[in-house]
Amino acid sequence: MSCLIFQSCGRIRVRLNILRSNISEVLLAELESLNGVKKVIPNELSGSIVIYYDRSVRCSSSLLETFRNFGLLENVYGLPTKRPSLSGKRVLRG
């Protein structure tokens, strides 16, 4: 399963091939119900979900934990790095 995670201040995008044409409404509802989550934008064409969140309330690792709970990040190890890349975004490839 191909996985890309992009992170910037208050925003994280998770792209998984398995999400193409198959984004679970239950997963979206779970993400939207989390305290501190402002907006969830799914894109079935690209297989990605963008989540805008309040960093003072929630951290990105807790959002990724939701994906793990749905069995979507089982083979992905590590979290986005704390050191930003040259573009100012953090990227995790799995």
Contacts in CASP RR format, 6 or more apart in sequence:
PFRMAT RR
TARGET T0000
AUTHOR 0000-0000-0000
METHOD contacts of the structure
MODEL  1
MSCLIFQSCGRIRVRLNILRSNISEVLLAELESLNGVKKVIPNELSGSIV
IYYDRSVRCSSSLLETFRNFGLLENVYGLPTKRPSLSGKRVLRG
1 16 0 8 1.000
1 17 0 8 1.000
1 18 0 8 1.000
1 75 0 8 1.000
2 15 0 8 1.000
2 16 0 8 1.000
2 17 0 8 1.000
2 94 0 8 1.000
3 14 0 8 1.000
3 15 0 8 1.000
3 16 0 8 1.000
3 17 0 8 1.000
3 73 0 8 1.000
3 76 0 8 1.000
3 92 0 8 1.000
3 93 0 8 1.000
3 94 0 8 1.000
4 13 0 8 1.000
4 14 0 8 1.000
4 15 0 8 1.000
4 91 0 8 1.000
4 92 0 8 1.000
4 93 0 8 1.000
4 94 0 8 1.000
5 12 0 8 1.000
5 13 0 8 1.000
5 14 0 8 1.000
5 15 0 8 1.000
5 64 0 8 1.000
5 76 0 8 1.000
5 80 0 8 1.000
5 91 0 8 1.000
5 92 0 8 1.000
6 12 0 8 1.000
6 13 0 8 1.000
6 15 0 8 1.000
6 89 0 8 1.000
6 90 0 8 1.000
6 91 0 8 1.000
7 13 0 8 1.000
7 60 0 8 1.000
7 80 0 8 1.000
7 89 0 8 1.000
7 90 0 8 1.000
7 91 0 8 1.000
7 92 0 8 1.000
8 88 0 8 1.000
8 89 0 8 1.000
8 90 0 8 1.000
9 55 0 8 1.000
10 52 0 8 1.000
10 53 0 8 1.000
10 54 0 8 1.000
10 55 0 8 1.000
10 60 0 8 1.000
11 50 0 8 1.000
11 51 0 8 1.000
11 52 0 8 1.000
11 53 0 8 1.000
12 50 0 8 1.000
12 51 0 8 1.000
12 53 0 8 1.000
12 60 0 8 1.000
12 63 0 8 1.000
12 64 0 8 1.000
12 80 0 8 1.000
13 48 0 8 1.000
13 49 0 8 1.000
13 50 0 8 1.000
13 51 0 8 1.000
14 48 0 8 1.000
14 49 0 8 1.000
14 51 0 8 1.000
14 64 0 8 1.000
14 67 0 8 1.000
14 72 0 8 1.000
15 46 0 8 1.000
15 47 0 8 1.000
15 48 0 8 1.000
16 47 0 8 1.000
16 48 0 8 1.000
16 72 0 8 1.000
17 47 0 8 1.000
18 72 0 8 1.000
19 42 0 8 1.000
19 44 0 8 1.000
19 47 0 8 1.000
19 48 0 8 1.000
19 49 0 8 1.000
19 72 0 8 1.000
20 44 0 8 1.000
20 45 0 8 1.000
20 46 0 8 1.000
20 47 0 8 1.000
21 44 0 8 1.000
22 44 0 8 1.000
23 42 0 8 1.000
23 44 0 8 1.000
23 47 0 8 1.000
23 49 0 8 1.000
24 70 0 8 1.000
26 70 0 8 1.000
27 49 0 8 1.000
27 66 0 8 1.000
27 67 0 8 1.000
27 70 0 8 1.000
27 72 0 8 1.000
28 40 0 8 1.000
28 42 0 8 1.000
28 49 0 8 1.000
30 66 0 8 1.000
30 69 0 8 1.000
30 70 0 8 1.000
31 37 0 8 1.000
31 40 0 8 1.000
31 49 0 8 1.000
31 51 0 8 1.000
31 63 0 8 1.000
31 66 0 8 1.000
32 40 0 8 1.000
34 53 0 8 1.000
34 58 0 8 1.000
34 62 0 8 1.000
34 63 0 8 1.000
34 66 0 8 1.000
35 57 0 8 1.000
35 58 0 8 1.000
36 53 0 8 1.000
36 54 0 8 1.000
36 57 0 8 1.000
36 58 0 8 1.000
37 51 0 8 1.000
37 52 0 8 1.000
37 53 0 8 1.000
37 54 0 8 1.000
37 58 0 8 1.000
37 63 0 8 1.000
38 52 0 8 1.000
38 53 0 8 1.000
38 54 0 8 1.000
39 50 0 8 1.000
39 51 0 8 1.000
39 52 0 8 1.000
40 49 0 8 1.000
40 50 0 8 1.000
40 51 0 8 1.000
40 52 0 8 1.000
41 49 0 8 1.000
41 50 0 8 1.000
41 51 0 8 1.000
41 52 0 8 1.000
42 48 0 8 1.000
42 49 0 8 1.000
43 49 0 8 1.000
43 50 0 8 1.000
51 63 0 8 1.000
53 60 0 8 1.000
53 63 0 8 1.000
60 79 0 8 1.000
60 80 0 8 1.000
61 79 0 8 1.000
64 73 0 8 1.000
64 79 0 8 1.000
67 73 0 8 1.000
68 74 0 8 1.000
75 94 0 8 1.000
76 92 0 8 1.000
76 94 0 8 1.000
77 94 0 8 1.000
78 92 0 8 1.000
79 92 0 8 1.000
80 90 0 8 1.000
80 91 0 8 1.000
80 92 0 8 1.000
81 90 0 8 1.000
81 92 0 8 1.000
82 90 0 8 1.000
83 90 0 8 1.000
84 90 0 8 1.000
85 91 0 8 1.000
END
